[in-house]
Amino acid sequence: MFLTKMPINPQRRGAQQLLSSPQAMHAAVLAGFPDARPTEDGRVLWRLDTYAHHRVLLFIASPDKPDLQHLVEQAGWPTTQAWQTASYDGMLASLRTGQRWQFRLTANPVRAGRRDGWDDTKPLGHVTVAQQQQWLLDRTERLGFRFCRSHGNPSEPDLAVIDRTVRRFRRGSSRVTISTATFEGHLEILDALSIQRALTFGIGRAKSYGCGLMTLARPAASTP
């Protein structure tokens, strides 16, 4: 597996088109691979992170190295910055039960429900922060981790929703609506194999549309 990071220039028209449509960004990401089908090692996952001063980074986890020259020319910084790709295998192999990591995840928290006038159940997006947090809390054990305790309130998990968005875009002749939540916090590994699978195959639905990719980083300080 490989992990790739590429800066996006949000002032460029091509970038604005991609940032406004997860369908368009999905197609652009997949165009970086001769064969983007899932393998036994994992699948292509991507996520857009936005920081201060309009800084935007595209993260991609993938079984093969991407060639993102087309994305750099359309939406990046062609003369100054390209993309960086590093092997993910060493980090994945180093995961052990009991380790604590800082994490970030953009996901599509949904529940099964019925829309007005519909007989069949459909996936409906969770609306509140509490619902979105509970959605993730309900899945942690089978994903191979649990949340550390919050510094500010030891009775609460170290889990925050830092961004919530409802995205509406076109997919062919259809309109698609997805609700996303970006989570941050600290976790403790309970099962290394399970969390490795979560990192390489993704978490939840809408993986084609920038959801499901969780990344880990060493915590800046000890976490209770």
Short mmCIF file of the C-alpha atoms (twelve columns), coordinates in Angstrom:
data_MODEL
# 
_entry.id   MODEL 
# 
loop_
_atom_site.group_PDB 
_atom_site.id 
_atom_site.type_symbol 
_atom_site.label_atom_id 
_atom_site.label_alt_id 
_atom_site.label_comp_id 
_atom_site.label_asym_id 
_atom_site.label_seq_id 
_atom_site.Cartn_x 
_atom_site.Cartn_y 
_atom_site.Cartn_z 
_atom_site.pdbx_PDB_model_num 
ATOM 1   C CA . MET A 1   0.000   0.000  0.000   1 
ATOM 2   C CA . PHE A 2   1.017   3.600  -0.579  1 
ATOM 3   C CA . LEU A 3   -0.004  6.918  0.961   1 
ATOM 4   C CA . THR A 4   0.077   10.012 -1.233  1 
ATOM 5   C CA . LYS A 5   -0.257  13.704 -0.397  1 
ATOM 6   C CA . MET A 6   -0.861  16.423 -2.970  1 
ATOM 7   C CA . PRO A 7   -1.522  20.152 -2.412  1 
ATOM 8   C CA . ILE A 8   -4.527  21.602 -4.237  1 
ATOM 9   C CA . ASN A 9   -4.581  25.208 -5.449  1 
ATOM 10  C CA . PRO A 10  -8.176  26.307 -4.705  1 
ATOM 11  C CA . GLN A 11  -7.739  29.498 -6.750  1 
ATOM 12  C CA . ARG A 12  -7.533  27.572 -10.011 1 
ATOM 13  C CA . ARG A 13  -10.712 27.013 -11.996 1 
ATOM 14  C CA . GLY A 14  -9.934  23.333 -12.480 1 
ATOM 15  C CA . ALA A 15  -9.510  22.884 -8.744  1 
ATOM 16  C CA . GLN A 16  -12.793 24.647 -8.050  1 
ATOM 17  C CA . GLN A 17  -14.587 22.269 -10.403 1 
ATOM 18  C CA . LEU A 18  -13.100 19.248 -8.649  1 
ATOM 19  C CA . LEU A 19  -13.686 20.593 -5.143  1 
ATOM 20  C CA . SER A 20  -17.346 21.227 -5.931  1 
ATOM 21  C CA . SER A 21  -18.020 17.689 -7.181  1 
ATOM 22  C CA . PRO A 22  -16.922 14.501 -5.388  1 
ATOM 23  C CA . GLN A 23  -17.891 12.641 -8.571  1 
ATOM 24  C CA . ALA A 24  -15.411 14.689 -10.615 1 
ATOM 25  C CA . MET A 25  -12.674 14.322 -7.985  1 
ATOM 26  C CA . HIS A 26  -13.318 10.574 -7.810  1 
ATOM 27  C CA . ALA A 27  -12.811 10.298 -11.569 1 
ATOM 28  C CA . ALA A 28  -9.658  12.426 -11.434 1 
ATOM 29  C CA . VAL A 29  -8.161  10.306 -8.644  1 
ATOM 30  C CA . LEU A 30  -8.901  7.024  -10.431 1 
ATOM 31  C CA . ALA A 31  -7.333  8.419  -13.616 1 
ATOM 32  C CA . GLY A 32  -4.013  8.300  -11.775 1 
ATOM 33  C CA . PHE A 33  -3.972  4.485  -11.868 1 
ATOM 34  C CA . PRO A 34  -3.789  2.040  -14.803 1 
ATOM 35  C CA . ASP A 35  -6.015  -0.292 -12.772 1 
ATOM 36  C CA . ALA A 36  -7.846  1.149  -9.757  1 
ATOM 37  C CA . ARG A 37  -9.761  -1.983 -8.806  1 
ATOM 38  C CA . PRO A 38  -9.484  -3.189 -5.181  1 
ATOM 39  C CA . THR A 39  -6.861  -5.842 -4.442  1 
ATOM 40  C CA . GLU A 40  -6.312  -8.193 -1.525  1 
ATOM 41  C CA . ASP A 41  -4.123  -5.471 0.027   1 
ATOM 42  C CA . GLY A 42  -6.686  -2.677 -0.103  1 
ATOM 43  C CA . ARG A 43  -8.525  -0.233 -2.326  1 
ATOM 44  C CA . VAL A 44  -8.155  3.355  -3.512  1 
ATOM 45  C CA . LEU A 45  -9.356  5.772  -0.835  1 
ATOM 46  C CA . TRP A 46  -9.101  9.547  -0.881  1 
ATOM 47  C CA . ARG A 47  -9.838  12.514 1.347   1 
ATOM 48  C CA . LEU A 48  -9.639  16.296 1.104   1 
ATOM 49  C CA . ASP A 49  -8.379  18.174 4.164   1 
ATOM 50  C CA . THR A 50  -8.809  21.942 4.459   1 
ATOM 51  C CA . TYR A 51  -6.568  24.017 6.710   1 
ATOM 52  C CA . ALA A 52  -6.086  27.673 7.571   1 
ATOM 53  C CA . HIS A 53  -5.364  30.226 4.823   1 
ATOM 54  C CA . HIS A 54  -7.324  28.166 2.243   1 
ATOM 55  C CA . ARG A 55  -4.728  25.381 2.247   1 
ATOM 56  C CA . VAL A 56  -6.146  22.146 0.815   1 
ATOM 57  C CA . LEU A 57  -4.434  18.746 0.719   1 
ATOM 58  C CA . LEU A 58  -5.549  15.638 -1.138  1 
ATOM 59  C CA . PHE A 59  -4.668  12.347 0.577   1 
ATOM 60  C CA . ILE A 60  -4.822  9.026  -1.283  1 
ATOM 61  C CA . ALA A 61  -4.272  5.509  0.051   1 
ATOM 62  C CA . SER A 62  -3.821  2.958  -2.723  1 
ATOM 63  C CA . PRO A 63  -2.427  -0.486 -3.539  1 
ATOM 64  C CA . ASP A 64  -0.249  1.038  -6.309  1 
ATOM 65  C CA . LYS A 65  1.645   4.293  -6.776  1 
ATOM 66  C CA . PRO A 66  -0.414  6.953  -8.563  1 
ATOM 67  C CA . ASP A 67  0.667   9.249  -11.367 1 
ATOM 68  C CA . LEU A 68  -1.044  12.551 -10.585 1 
ATOM 69  C CA . GLN A 69  0.551   14.756 -13.237 1 
ATOM 70  C CA . HIS A 70  -2.868  15.418 -14.780 1 
ATOM 71  C CA . LEU A 71  -4.196  16.552 -11.389 1 
ATOM 72  C CA . VAL A 72  -1.207  18.800 -10.759 1 
ATOM 73  C CA . GLU A 73  -1.713  20.468 -14.134 1 
ATOM 74  C CA . GLN A 74  -5.451  20.889 -13.602 1 
ATOM 75  C CA . ALA A 75  -5.687  21.730 -9.923  1 
ATOM 76  C CA . GLY A 76  -2.259  21.928 -8.316  1 
ATOM 77  C CA . TRP A 77  0.936   23.971 -8.404  1 
ATOM 78  C CA . PRO A 78  2.713   22.777 -11.581 1 
ATOM 79  C CA . THR A 79  5.860   24.897 -11.251 1 
ATOM 80  C CA . THR A 80  6.500   24.592 -7.519  1 
ATOM 81  C CA . GLN A 81  4.828   21.548 -5.933  1 
ATOM 82  C CA . ALA A 82  3.878   18.110 -7.169  1 
ATOM 83  C CA . TRP A 83  2.819   15.168 -5.028  1 
ATOM 84  C CA . GLN A 84  4.553   12.948 -2.494  1 
ATOM 85  C CA . THR A 85  4.057   9.186  -2.292  1 
ATOM 86  C CA . ALA A 86  5.494   6.932  0.401   1 
ATOM 87  C CA . SER A 87  5.161   3.255  1.169   1 
ATOM 88  C CA . TYR A 88  2.407   2.614  3.724   1 
ATOM 89  C CA . ASP A 89  3.451   -0.984 4.420   1 
ATOM 90  C CA . GLY A 90  6.033   -0.281 7.110   1 
ATOM 91  C CA . MET A 91  3.654   1.847  9.136   1 
ATOM 92  C CA . LEU A 92  0.843   -0.717 8.792   1 
ATOM 93  C CA . ALA A 93  3.145   -3.554 9.849   1 
ATOM 94  C CA . SER A 94  4.289   -1.579 12.909  1 
ATOM 95  C CA . LEU A 95  0.792   -1.319 14.420  1 
ATOM 96  C CA . ARG A 96  0.467   -3.155 17.722  1 
ATOM 97  C CA . THR A 97  -2.202  -3.667 20.357  1 
ATOM 98  C CA . GLY A 98  -1.985  -0.971 23.018  1 
ATOM 99  C CA . GLN A 99  -0.458  1.720  20.797  1 
ATOM 100 C CA . ARG A 100 -2.089  5.140  20.890  1 
ATOM 101 C CA . TRP A 101 -2.425  7.339  17.847  1 
ATOM 102 C CA . GLN A 102 -3.924  10.627 16.799  1 
ATOM 103 C CA . PHE A 103 -6.381  10.109 13.945  1 
ATOM 104 C CA . ARG A 104 -8.440  11.917 11.342  1 
ATOM 105 C CA . LEU A 105 -11.351 10.420 9.413   1 
ATOM 106 C CA . THR A 106 -13.916 11.823 7.022   1 
ATOM 107 C CA . ALA A 107 -16.911 9.494  6.892   1 
ATOM 108 C CA . ASN A 108 -20.523 9.257  5.753   1 
ATOM 109 C CA . PRO A 109 -22.491 8.453  8.939   1 
ATOM 110 C CA . VAL A 110 -25.834 6.979  7.922   1 
ATOM 111 C CA . ARG A 111 -28.693 4.925  9.298   1 
ATOM 112 C CA . ALA A 112 -31.365 2.830  7.615   1 
ATOM 113 C CA . GLY A 113 -34.705 4.629  7.436   1 
ATOM 114 C CA . ARG A 114 -37.699 5.465  5.274   1 
ATOM 115 C CA . ARG A 115 -38.153 8.755  3.471   1 
ATOM 116 C CA . ASP A 116 -41.627 10.222 3.263   1 
ATOM 117 C CA . GLY A 117 -43.565 8.426  0.559   1 
ATOM 118 C CA . TRP A 118 -41.056 5.568  0.294   1 
ATOM 119 C CA . ASP A 119 -41.826 1.991  1.303   1 
ATOM 120 C CA . ASP A 120 -38.262 0.676  1.128   1 
ATOM 121 C CA . THR A 121 -35.574 1.593  3.634   1 
ATOM 122 C CA . LYS A 122 -32.833 3.890  2.400   1 
ATOM 123 C CA . PRO A 123 -29.552 5.099  3.932   1 
ATOM 124 C CA . LEU A 124 -30.269 8.423  5.646   1 
ATOM 125 C CA . GLY A 125 -27.526 10.724 6.866   1 
ATOM 126 C CA . HIS A 126 -27.188 11.391 10.586  1 
ATOM 127 C CA . VAL A 127 -27.872 15.053 11.297  1 
ATOM 128 C CA . THR A 128 -26.511 16.023 14.715  1 
ATOM 129 C CA . VAL A 129 -22.971 15.902 16.073  1 
ATOM 130 C CA . ALA A 130 -24.094 13.490 18.793  1 
ATOM 131 C CA . GLN A 131 -25.612 11.127 16.211  1 
ATOM 132 C CA . GLN A 132 -22.496 11.245 14.068  1 
ATOM 133 C CA . GLN A 133 -20.223 10.587 17.027  1 
ATOM 134 C CA . GLN A 134 -22.395 7.686  18.174  1 
ATOM 135 C CA . TRP A 135 -22.288 6.217  14.678  1 
ATOM 136 C CA . LEU A 136 -18.498 5.964  14.940  1 
ATOM 137 C CA . LEU A 137 -18.520 4.856  18.578  1 
ATOM 138 C CA . ASP A 138 -20.786 1.952  17.635  1 
ATOM 139 C CA . ARG A 139 -18.187 0.687  15.147  1 
ATOM 140 C CA . THR A 140 -14.886 1.030  16.948  1 
ATOM 141 C CA . GLU A 141 -14.675 -2.452 18.460  1 
ATOM 142 C CA . ARG A 142 -14.992 -4.265 15.151  1 
ATOM 143 C CA . LEU A 143 -12.645 -1.727 13.555  1 
ATOM 144 C CA . GLY A 144 -9.981  -2.721 16.068  1 
ATOM 145 C CA . PHE A 145 -9.680  0.317  18.331  1 
ATOM 146 C CA . ARG A 146 -11.254 2.347  21.090  1 
ATOM 147 C CA . PHE A 147 -11.037 6.027  21.865  1 
ATOM 148 C CA . CYS A 148 -8.753  7.384  24.554  1 
ATOM 149 C CA . ARG A 149 -10.200 9.538  27.317  1 
ATOM 150 C CA . SER A 150 -10.568 13.261 26.733  1 
ATOM 151 C CA . HIS A 151 -8.071  15.532 28.509  1 
ATOM 152 C CA . GLY A 152 -10.786 18.048 29.315  1 
ATOM 153 C CA . ASN A 153 -13.356 15.497 30.493  1 
ATOM 154 C CA . PRO A 154 -11.974 12.042 31.374  1 
ATOM 155 C CA . SER A 155 -15.485 10.576 31.338  1 
ATOM 156 C CA . GLU A 156 -15.816 11.365 27.609  1 
ATOM 157 C CA . PRO A 157 -14.001 9.835  24.616  1 
ATOM 158 C CA . ASP A 158 -11.334 11.889 22.847  1 
ATOM 159 C CA . LEU A 159 -13.479 12.301 19.750  1 
ATOM 160 C CA . ALA A 160 -14.454 15.551 18.040  1 
ATOM 161 C CA . VAL A 161 -16.381 16.394 14.888  1 
ATOM 162 C CA . ILE A 162 -14.364 19.221 13.344  1 
ATOM 163 C CA . ASP A 163 -16.358 19.627 10.135  1 
ATOM 164 C CA . ARG A 164 -19.816 18.644 8.865   1 
ATOM 165 C CA . THR A 165 -21.002 19.054 5.296   1 
ATOM 166 C CA . VAL A 166 -23.920 18.092 3.089   1 
ATOM 167 C CA . ARG A 167 -22.679 17.613 -0.471  1 
ATOM 168 C CA . ARG A 168 -25.033 17.675 -3.470  1 
ATOM 169 C CA . PHE A 169 -23.717 16.867 -6.918  1 
ATOM 170 C CA . ARG A 170 -24.582 15.112 -10.153 1 
ATOM 171 C CA . ARG A 171 -23.689 11.561 -11.137 1 
ATOM 172 C CA . GLY A 172 -24.733 11.207 -14.738 1 
ATOM 173 C CA . SER A 173 -28.423 12.074 -14.889 1 
ATOM 174 C CA . SER A 174 -28.933 11.536 -11.147 1 
ATOM 175 C CA . ARG A 175 -28.472 13.872 -8.225  1 
ATOM 176 C CA . VAL A 176 -26.533 12.576 -5.228  1 
ATOM 177 C CA . THR A 177 -26.682 13.919 -1.672  1 
ATOM 178 C CA . ILE A 178 -24.251 12.743 1.001   1 
ATOM 179 C CA . SER A 179 -23.698 13.975 4.545   1 
ATOM 180 C CA . THR A 180 -20.099 13.885 5.733   1 
ATOM 181 C CA . ALA A 181 -18.420 14.375 9.084   1 
ATOM 182 C CA . THR A 182 -14.717 14.794 9.754   1 
ATOM 183 C CA . PHE A 183 -13.590 13.294 13.052  1 
ATOM 184 C CA . GLU A 184 -10.401 13.891 15.023  1 
ATOM 185 C CA . GLY A 185 -9.137  12.540 18.313  1 
ATOM 186 C CA . HIS A 186 -6.941  9.862  19.848  1 
ATOM 187 C CA . LEU A 187 -7.408  6.113  19.745  1 
ATOM 188 C CA . GLU A 188 -5.903  2.994  21.278  1 
ATOM 189 C CA . ILE A 189 -5.419  -0.104 19.153  1 
ATOM 190 C CA . LEU A 190 -7.265  -3.214 20.342  1 
ATOM 191 C CA . ASP A 191 -6.638  -5.462 17.337  1 
ATOM 192 C CA . ALA A 192 -3.864  -4.685 14.855  1 
ATOM 193 C CA . LEU A 193 -5.270  -6.752 11.977  1 
ATOM 194 C CA . SER A 194 -8.701  -5.148 12.247  1 
ATOM 195 C CA . ILE A 195 -7.390  -1.596 12.224  1 
ATOM 196 C CA . GLN A 196 -5.033  -2.420 9.347   1 
ATOM 197 C CA . ARG A 197 -8.063  -3.508 7.342   1 
ATOM 198 C CA . ALA A 198 -9.936  -0.332 8.292   1 
ATOM 199 C CA . LEU A 199 -7.002  1.790  7.121   1 
ATOM 200 C CA . THR A 200 -6.651  -0.001 3.779   1 
ATOM 201 C CA . PHE A 201 -10.275 -0.791 2.866   1 
ATOM 202 C CA . GLY A 202 -11.959 2.221  4.476   1 
ATOM 203 C CA . ILE A 203 -14.714 2.893  6.986   1 
ATOM 204 C CA . GLY A 204 -18.389 3.272  6.167   1 
ATOM 205 C CA . ARG A 205 -20.107 4.213  2.910   1 
ATOM 206 C CA . ALA A 206 -19.402 6.684  0.077   1 
ATOM 207 C CA . LYS A 207 -15.756 5.657  -0.263  1 
ATOM 208 C CA . SER A 208 -15.765 6.752  -3.898  1 
ATOM 209 C CA . TYR A 209 -16.695 10.265 -2.779  1 
ATOM 210 C CA . GLY A 210 -13.920 11.121 -0.349  1 
ATOM 211 C CA . CYS A 211 -15.178 9.193  2.677   1 
ATOM 212 C CA . GLY A 212 -13.693 6.287  4.596   1 
ATOM 213 C CA . LEU A 213 -9.981  7.148  4.674   1 
ATOM 214 C CA . MET A 214 -8.627  7.273  8.223   1 
ATOM 215 C CA . THR A 215 -5.040  8.408  8.755   1 
ATOM 216 C CA . LEU A 216 -2.911  8.096  11.883  1 
ATOM 217 C CA . ALA A 217 -0.176  10.285 13.350  1 
ATOM 218 C CA . ARG A 218 1.946   10.033 16.440  1 
ATOM 219 C CA . PRO A 219 0.309   11.986 19.290  1 
ATOM 220 C CA . ALA A 220 2.050   15.210 20.231  1 
ATOM 221 C CA . ALA A 221 1.800   14.382 23.936  1 
ATOM 222 C CA . SER A 222 0.776   11.470 26.115  1 
ATOM 223 C CA . THR A 223 -2.942  10.760 26.035  1 
ATOM 224 C CA . PRO A 224 -4.847  9.322  29.007  1 
# 
